Amino acid sequence: MTRAPRRLGRILARCLAVAALAFIVWITPLRDRCWDPLASASTRVAVSRDEAGCVLHLDTGDVRISAGECAPLKCEPGIASTFAHARLGVLAALLALYGLGTLAWAARWRALLGFAGVELPLSQVWRISIEAQAGGVLLPGGIGGDALRVAAVLGRPMRPGEARSSAAIVVASVLLDRAVGLALIATVAAVLGIASGGIGAGPSAAMLGAVPAAVVVGLLVMRRAPPSRTHQLSQGRLGRLLGPVLAYVRDPRAPGAIALASAFSVVVAATQFGVVRGLVLALGATPTQEKWVYVGTAMAFIVAAIPAFPGAWGRS
């Protein structure tokens, strides 16, 4: 790849990251959104509070009302009021914890890439992962961010004497990284849900258990399928992609690489759930049921993997 396309790719990745952050800022209300529950029509407006009462930010201008008139309003908190009572020290610690989680995520993918013969420094894999995560906020589901990861690895500058990576192998590593991640997210969520006393033998447990079960069964089928079947899948135009993927999974070293990736994935899942639970604590919220802190988060990650919505919308 020439220098100009590489520079264009870096510029595009940074533009996607900025656009993703702008999108998050745009959909997040700064002020409280309040309404009169007794009104016959919608009265939802942005509201600012102070000791004297409230200020309604109407299209026609700001209107001040007394504290007594403000009290009956139903409100959804905005960023300003939410962070006004937040524990900033806890939030700073959670930010550091989240950073460690992204590093473990990058290490998981690096283990799968290294097994496939793609040797990259952890810092570079981490940078690619973060840029892809930011781009995935705008692109459909988590698949859009995965496409950015593949493009970044294939388009990286090559060292002298280094062979160019196979696109199919890189795609296989990304797909396996996603599968292992979702499987461990669901597993850890189920464990935490049971530990909190909220999950029994119900739909939530069945759905969470189905994810790791499907991943394990799929890997076993690909590894142990008769050679005649795998040979058929490796033929034709589709075989150009499936052939390297099957070779990747059926390699004798694959179980060790997947086991290492799974170990990193446990760390990733633990940090993600720890950050979510910590945010609930830091912002002074009280969950209706403790299990939904973990089960709801796991469901959000599973839904975000469906390429039907932009990443942030799918999780919301």
Stockholm file with secondary structure:
# STOCKHOLM 1.0

chainA/1-316         MTRAPRRLGRILARCLAVAALAFIVWITPLRDRCWDPLASASTRVAVSRDEAGCVLHLDTGDVRISAGECAPLKCEPGIASTFAHARLGVLAALLALYGLGTLAWAARWRALLGFAGVELPLSQVWRISIEAQAGGVLLPGGIGGDALRVAAVLGRPMRPGEARSSAAIVVASVLLDRAVGLALIATVAAVLGIASGGIGAGPSAAMLGAVPAAVVVGLLVMRRAPPSRTHQLSQGRLGRLLGPVLAYVRDPRAPGAIALASAFSVVVAATQFGVVRGLVLALGATPTQEKWVYVGTAMAFIVAAIPAFPGAWGRS
#=GR chainA/1-316 SS CCHHHHHHHHHHHHHHHHHHHHHHHHHSCSSEEEECTTCSSCCCEEEEEETTEEEEEETTEEEEEEHHHHTTCEEECCHHHHHHTCCHHHHHHHHHHHHHHHHHHHHHHHHHHHHTTCCCCHHHHHHHHHHHHHHTTTSBTTHHHHHHHHHHHHTSCCCTTCCCCCHHHHHHHHHHHHHHHHHHHHHHHHHHHHHTTCCCSSHHHHHHHHHHHHHHHHHHHHHHSCHHHHHHHTSHHHHHHHHHHHHHHHSTTHHHHHHHHHHHHHHHHHHHHHHHHHHHHHTTCCCSSHHHHHHHHHHHHHHHTSTTSBHHHHHC
#=GC SS_cons         CCHHHHHHHHHHHHHHHHHHHHHHHHHSCSSEEEECTTCSSCCCEEEEEETTEEEEEETTEEEEEEHHHHTTCEEECCHHHHHHTCCHHHHHHHHHHHHHHHHHHHHHHHHHHHHTTCCCCHHHHHHHHHHHHHHTTTSBTTHHHHHHHHHHHHTSCCCTTCCCCCHHHHHHHHHHHHHHHHHHHHHHHHHHHHHTTCCCSSHHHHHHHHHHHHHHHHHHHHHHSCHHHHHHHTSHHHHHHHHHHHHHHHSTTHHHHHHHHHHHHHHHHHHHHHHHHHHHHHTTCCCSSHHHHHHHHHHHHHHHTSTTSBHHHHHC
//
